[in-house]
Amino acid sequence: MNKQHNISYNWRITTTTLVVVMLLLFVSCKDKNDNIVAFKYDPEVVPTLITESFTTLISDSGVTQYKLVADKWMVFDKAKEPFQFFPSGLYFERFTPDFEIEATVVADTAWYYTEKELWKLKSNVHVENMQGEEFESEELFWDGKNGRVYSDKYIEIKRGDTRIKGYGFESDETMTNYRIFRPHDGLLPFKDENTTDSIAVDTTDNNELGTRHPVPPSSSVLSNSIQIMNN
């Protein structure tokens, strides 16, 4: 009889202990859930990837063709219009098959819109082509799909002693076949001969500034680089 009483008593103690432990666990879990703050993820402002001090060499068909350098690279591939952001500047080089630099691009800030294959270069944009011509503007767009570089902002082109200034610009991707829509003023090398009212500079063998030439289709310098880099 005493043995049965002890078993019943011990069982009641065990049951009571289990109930108390379960209540404590429930209260503890409830307190933890109350402290959880719901995180609202906005893919338009929160990047999915951030890389610091980024440098890469990009190859095409086994040949190194490009070099891309940035202090910070931010990827927003979940945004409605996926893009990549370079808030601290961008430096880009394009190489010849002999690994000589044939073109450079520098900008304080840059955006690359993945689906459009469009670069937006902003603030202190500086481009130098293989002929040594320098292009400076506060804003420049590089359309990889259509093989076109353009801007509606002020631009200055330097070629030796020649300076051409104006508003509105269009070029092919090599930056050797271009025109300024509204020439403003400029500095041409002095020659002891009659001058004309027009401003014209040969950029290739026969091209003249102010004469529009069809933009030839070509592979994108910057857009192809990002596509290769992401693969």
Sequence and secondary structure as in RCSB ss.txt:
>XXXX:A:sequence
MNKQHNISYNWRITTTTLVVVMLLLFVSCKDKNDNIVAFKYDPEVVPTLITESFTTLISDSGVTQYKLVADKWMV
FDKAKEPFQFFPSGLYFERFTPDFEIEATVVADTAWYYTEKELWKLKSNVHVENMQGEEFESEELFWDGKNGRVY
SDKYIEIKRGDTRIKGYGFESDETMTNYRIFRPHDGLLPFKDENTTDSIAVDTTDNNELGTRHPVPPSSSVLSNS
IQIMNN
>XXXX:A:secstr
 HHHHHHHHHHHHHHHHHHHHHHHHHHHHHHHHHH       TTTS SEEEEEEEEEEEETTEEEEEEEEEEEEE
ETTSSS EEEETT EEEEEE TTS EEEEEEESEEEEETTTTEEEEEEEEEEE TTS EEEEEEEEEETTTTEEE
EEEEEEEEETTEEEEEEEEEE TTSSSEEEEEEEEEE    SS   SS    SSSS  TTS         SHHHH
HHHHH 
